[in-house]
Amino acid sequence: MTVFSDLQKISAKEENEAGDYFEAEFEKERLEFLSAEIPFHREAAVWGAKVLYHSTQLYLIRKNTAKDLDKLIPKLKIPADTSSILSADLSLRFLPQIASLLHSADSHDPLIKILEDILTQFHYSAVGYHLDLEKVNWEKELKNNTYRKLYLERIVEKRAYELAEIPYINKLLMADFGMHKDGYWRDLKIVEHGD
């Protein structure tokens, strides 16, 4: 990423090039999905890249930018489905680091709330970052087998205890670990599921 001394506008040509780049990256990551059923969502990937790019710029350049936050960090106008979540994740997975840096610099920065709202909607990208996800219906959220597998793998990779101790997710993890639980995550508690 190139960082300028002033906020830069993204041209249509740059957006198109970014879309091509992210499509190639998505195809590489799809090999890990072990599933061809999830298509690349170009609009979501480019939107995620814009959010990350402008967030990074705004972390570094804050002179007279408060009025432009909504223009620079736009809302995604498409539903968050498995395709858009995984496509946007190519960039949004780095957003928690920017939010953490902003918290350290100024915990009252209005950009933090905007980024956390995005991460709450695209919480797969925020695994390991504290968010209020009480309203998530996990059974519905993780109904796609490929997405569920990727989500659980990310929870284990990030050692995201907060998510791993949600009863439904804990049950899925324990079923995946089987009798090899200690090999995967020795100190993860088994949570009572109440079912």
C-alpha positions as CSV (number, residue, x, y, z in Angstrom):
1,M,0.0,0.0,0.0
2,T,1.3,3.4,-0.9
3,V,0.8,6.1,1.7
4,F,0.5,9.7,0.6
5,S,0.7,12.9,2.6
6,D,-2.8,13.8,1.5
7,L,-6.0,11.7,1.0
8,Q,-6.2,10.4,-2.5
9,K,-9.3,9.6,-4.6
10,I,-9.4,6.2,-6.1
11,S,-10.0,6.2,-9.9
12,A,-12.2,3.8,-11.8
13,K,-9.1,2.3,-13.4
14,E,-7.6,1.6,-10.0
15,E,-10.9,0.0,-8.8
16,N,-10.9,-2.2,-11.8
17,E,-7.3,-3.3,-11.3
18,A,-8.0,-4.0,-7.6
19,G,-11.0,-6.1,-8.6
20,D,-8.8,-8.2,-11.0
21,Y,-6.1,-8.5,-8.3
22,F,-8.6,-9.6,-5.6
23,E,-10.3,-12.1,-8.0
24,A,-6.9,-13.8,-8.5
25,E,-6.2,-13.8,-4.8
26,F,-9.7,-15.3,-4.1
27,E,-9.0,-18.0,-6.6
28,K,-5.8,-18.9,-4.7
29,E,-7.6,-19.0,-1.4
30,R,-10.4,-21.0,-2.9
31,L,-8.0,-23.9,-3.1
32,E,-8.0,-23.9,0.7
33,F,-11.9,-23.8,0.8
34,L,-12.0,-27.3,-0.9
35,S,-15.2,-26.0,-2.5
36,A,-16.0,-24.3,-5.8
37,E,-19.5,-23.5,-4.7
38,I,-18.7,-20.0,-3.3
39,P,-18.2,-17.4,-6.1
40,F,-16.0,-14.4,-6.0
41,H,-18.0,-11.2,-5.2
42,R,-16.1,-8.4,-7.0
43,E,-18.1,-5.5,-5.6
44,A,-17.6,-6.7,-2.0
45,A,-13.9,-7.3,-2.5
46,V,-13.3,-3.8,-4.0
47,W,-15.5,-2.2,-1.2
48,G,-13.4,-4.0,1.4
49,A,-10.2,-2.8,-0.2
50,K,-11.5,0.8,-0.2
51,V,-12.5,0.5,3.5
52,L,-9.0,-0.7,4.4
53,Y,-7.2,1.8,2.2
54,H,-9.1,4.8,3.5
55,S,-9.0,3.6,7.1
56,T,-5.2,3.4,6.9
57,Q,-5.0,6.8,5.2
58,L,-7.3,8.2,7.9
59,Y,-5.2,6.7,10.7
60,L,-2.2,8.7,9.3
61,I,-3.9,11.8,8.0
62,R,-6.6,13.4,10.2
63,K,-6.5,17.0,9.2
64,N,-10.0,18.2,8.2
65,T,-11.3,14.6,7.6
66,A,-14.1,14.2,10.2
67,K,-16.7,15.6,7.8
68,D,-15.7,13.1,5.1
69,L,-15.8,9.9,7.1
70,D,-19.1,8.6,5.7
71,K,-18.0,9.3,2.1
72,L,-14.6,7.7,2.6
73,I,-15.9,4.7,4.5
74,P,-19.1,3.9,2.7
75,K,-21.7,1.2,3.7
76,L,-21.8,-1.9,1.5
77,K,-25.1,-1.8,-0.4
78,I,-25.3,-5.6,-0.9
79,P,-26.3,-8.3,1.6
80,A,-23.6,-10.0,3.6
81,D,-23.7,-13.5,2.3
82,T,-21.0,-16.1,2.2
83,S,-19.6,-14.9,-1.1
84,S,-19.5,-11.2,-0.1
85,I,-18.1,-12.0,3.4
86,L,-15.2,-14.1,2.0
87,S,-14.5,-11.7,-0.8
88,A,-14.5,-8.6,1.4
89,D,-12.3,-10.6,3.9
90,L,-9.4,-10.4,1.6
91,S,-8.9,-6.8,2.9
92,L,-11.1,-6.6,6.0
93,R,-9.0,-9.2,7.8
94,F,-6.5,-6.4,8.4
95,L,-9.1,-3.9,9.7
96,P,-8.9,-5.0,13.3
97,Q,-5.3,-3.9,13.4
98,I,-6.2,-0.4,12.2
99,A,-9.1,-0.2,14.8
100,S,-6.6,-1.3,17.5
101,L,-4.2,1.4,16.4
102,L,-6.9,4.0,16.4
103,H,-8.0,2.9,19.9
104,S,-4.4,3.4,21.1
105,A,-4.2,6.9,19.5
106,D,-7.6,8.2,20.6
107,S,-10.3,5.9,22.0
108,H,-13.0,8.5,21.2
109,D,-12.1,8.7,17.5
110,P,-15.4,8.5,15.5
111,L,-13.7,6.3,12.9
112,I,-13.5,3.5,15.5
113,K,-17.3,3.1,15.7
114,I,-17.6,3.1,11.9
115,L,-15.0,0.4,11.6
116,E,-16.4,-1.7,14.4
117,D,-19.9,-1.5,12.9
118,I,-18.4,-2.9,9.6
119,L,-16.5,-5.6,11.6
120,T,-19.7,-6.5,13.4
121,Q,-21.4,-7.1,10.1
122,F,-18.4,-8.9,8.7
123,H,-17.2,-10.5,11.9
124,Y,-15.4,-13.4,10.2
125,S,-12.8,-10.8,9.4
126,A,-12.7,-9.8,13.1
127,V,-12.1,-13.2,14.7
128,G,-9.9,-12.4,17.7
129,Y,-11.0,-8.8,18.0
130,H,-13.5,-8.1,20.7
131,L,-17.0,-7.2,19.3
132,D,-20.5,-7.5,20.7
133,L,-21.9,-10.4,18.7
134,E,-24.7,-11.4,21.1
135,K,-27.4,-10.9,18.4
136,V,-25.8,-13.3,15.9
137,N,-27.8,-16.4,15.3
138,W,-24.9,-18.8,15.0
139,E,-26.8,-21.7,13.6
140,K,-28.0,-19.6,10.7
141,E,-24.7,-17.8,10.3
142,L,-22.7,-21.0,10.0
143,K,-25.2,-23.1,8.0
144,N,-22.9,-23.1,4.9
145,N,-20.4,-26.0,5.4
146,T,-17.5,-24.3,3.8
147,Y,-17.9,-21.1,5.6
148,R,-18.4,-23.0,8.9
149,K,-15.2,-24.9,8.4
150,L,-13.3,-21.6,7.6
151,Y,-14.8,-19.8,10.6
152,L,-13.9,-22.6,13.0
153,E,-10.4,-22.8,11.6
154,R,-9.9,-19.1,12.1
155,I,-11.2,-19.3,15.7
156,V,-8.6,-22.0,16.4
157,E,-5.8,-20.2,14.5
158,K,-6.5,-16.9,16.4
159,R,-7.2,-18.7,19.7
160,A,-10.4,-16.6,20.0
161,Y,-11.6,-17.8,23.4
162,E,-14.5,-15.4,23.4
163,L,-16.0,-17.1,20.3
164,A,-14.9,-20.6,21.1
165,E,-16.8,-20.5,24.4
166,I,-20.1,-19.7,22.8
167,P,-22.0,-22.9,23.4
168,Y,-23.0,-23.6,19.7
169,I,-19.5,-22.9,18.4
170,N,-17.9,-24.8,21.3
171,K,-20.0,-27.8,20.4
172,L,-18.9,-27.6,16.8
173,L,-15.2,-27.3,17.8
174,M,-15.4,-30.2,20.2
175,A,-17.1,-32.4,17.5
176,D,-14.3,-31.4,15.0
177,F,-11.5,-32.0,17.6
178,G,-12.9,-35.4,18.7
179,M,-10.6,-37.3,20.9
180,H,-7.6,-35.1,19.7
181,K,-8.8,-32.0,21.4
182,D,-5.7,-31.6,23.5
183,G,-3.6,-31.7,20.3
184,Y,-5.6,-28.8,18.8
185,W,-6.4,-26.6,21.8
186,R,-5.5,-28.1,25.2
187,D,-6.7,-25.2,27.5
188,L,-10.1,-24.6,25.7
189,K,-12.9,-25.5,28.2
190,I,-15.8,-27.6,27.2
191,V,-18.9,-25.4,27.6
192,E,-22.3,-26.8,28.8
193,H,-24.7,-26.6,25.9
194,G,-28.0,-27.0,27.6
195,D,-29.5,-29.2,24.9
